[in-house]
Amino acid sequence: MDKTVYLRMRQRVQVIQHQKVTIGEVAQIVASDELEEAIKGYIIHEVTPEDKHLIVIDVMRVIATIQKKNPGLDVQTIGPAQSILEIQMQQKKLAPVYFVLVWLLLFTGSALAIMNFHEDVSMQLVHQKIYFMITGHYKEQPLLLQIPYSFGLGLGMILFFNHLFRKRLNEEPSPLEVEMFNYQQDLDQYVIVHENKETEKKINGN
């Protein structure tokens, strides 16, 4: 048991410039206490400006580092074969004027999208017909239906996205969060394939 190490690579790890990344930061390790502490401290990569934004650490590189310092050690891997290091850049504070401009842009775009949709499906005509069916009177602006519908539209968006400002309504992820998760998974897979040089082997022709 003392000669066996179980290792599981983390999916994504946030690092900073010039950080010396250790195996303990990119992987979960199960081994004897003394061996585990030693392996966690092994440096696997040092972040440099040339690394740009994302770095892929392959499990084979981790195993090679461990066995170089501990010959004959049995390393058993579980889970993903790569870990993505995401370099955190210094974030600039967003000026209030830019915040207001972005908010206005999103608000105007959303309003136009909703209005164009309602125009395409003749929503006003539908409300007029429903009002006539209920009351027996024709009204060009059936506010009795239009006002509750407008409030219901906003409430429906809150329930759909499962958020009221920063407050989550329940534990379930919203459809947008699920789509963002799927996008992140696809992005990670792309990075693993295209940024990991260990997965490629080119034949050099003379």
Secondary structure as UniProt FT lines:
FT   TURN            2..3
FT   STRAND          4..9
FT   STRAND          12..15
FT   TURN            17..18
FT   STRAND          20..22
FT   HELIX           23..26
FT   STRAND          27..30
FT   HELIX           33..40
FT   STRAND          43..46
FT   HELIX           49..51
FT   STRAND          54..58
FT   HELIX           59..69
FT   TURN            71..72
FT   STRAND          74..78
FT   STRAND          82..87
FT   HELIX           96..120
FT   TURN            121..122
FT   HELIX           123..135
FT   HELIX           143..161
FT   STRAND          163..164
FT   TURN            165..166
FT   STRAND          167..168
FT   HELIX           175..195
FT   HELIX           197..199
//
